[in-house]
Amino acid sequence: MNKMFRLAAFVALSCFCTTTTLGAGFGLYEFSARGNAMGGAVLAGEAEPASLALNPALITDLKGTQLQLGVTEITASAKVNYNGEGQSPDRVWWTLPTFYYTQQLFEDWYFGLGAFPRFGLSGTYPDKNWAGATDVYDVDVQSYSVQPTIAFQATDRFSVAAGAEIMYFEFSEGKRIPLGPLGHNDLEVEGDSWGLGAILAMAYKANDKVNLGASFRTRVKQGLDGTSKFSNPMTIPGVGAFIDGSAHGDIMLPAQLALGISYRPIDDLLIEFNWTNIFWSSFDDLTISFEHMPGTGASGSSRQKKEWKDTYRMGLGAEYTLSNVVKLRGSYIFDKTPTNDDYMDVLVPVSNRHLFGTGIGLNLGKGFILDASYTFLIGEGMSGTNIENGASVRYGQAFSHMAGLSLRYIL
């Protein structure tokens, strides 16, 4: 009875935590407090239910039934200069909730269900009159993935897993359209869609000290349907037509290949290195088709070239078991930007990122494990142009604070 009561309370708390989904940055990697503290270097070492997000083959180490819920709170500051005029997005807090469930089905077969955000972006430039508002003054991207997974322990040392990713994706942006002496008109475009992808993974225990892990996520195509609205719908003879209507846009979210190796030099110390390739070249443009094209009123489309590059993210993490109750963690991550300096804009005003993480794990007893993390991010500056409109763009140094909390329950 006590176990059933704790399980009910755990699920109820999960539902409460997942009522808000906001993202910071386009690619999100904050899947658990332990993962945050380890710099994402959790593909090959010890398993947790959150392993579903990075290497689900590891869940064959999770016996019985396990649940895990978590949340990461993020705040960030950045500055961008567009044609010599500077602006900083509003500084707010974003919430990234996660939930995981794993179940041993048979001796060698395991099932997992994860729910987590993988892509997100939110930013508002407070002054709509600044030069960059013609590019964008407000943007919001939200996504949430649900991933059912099957894992199989082929041998004592080798496991594989396969899962389907069902992703909800929502996009909105606002920009200012200059009308010369007549002033301006504000355009807001929004839409949402569902996309389908997959993940394949493996885990291999080379010996008592070295483990290997790998996973591959496929691309996810999102065909967004929505609306375009103007702050002042109108038709001006000799200037153009600005009519509300439907809008559609396709976004190809990138595939990812992640590799990890862990090493345990002594029983109480785990060190892991992770390398992730993100194939951002799939995001080559942002094309929006309008029922009523701004300026003409006829059907048409606008295309903004992005030409993002394939990039990588690497992390080094360490975990030290201080006692049966306490584990200490620390990490460093280098996250290389995919932004092409010939097509810079104000959508994601951050270049290469350096992340420094720390955290603690506490065994609370009675099947509960609590993890906490803190990560400090420093974003490098970057200068370039947008050869489509001739704008000069510079990103200033950016900073972010991330606090994570996860609660795990082992039945």
Disulfide bonds with the S-S distance in Angstrom:
none
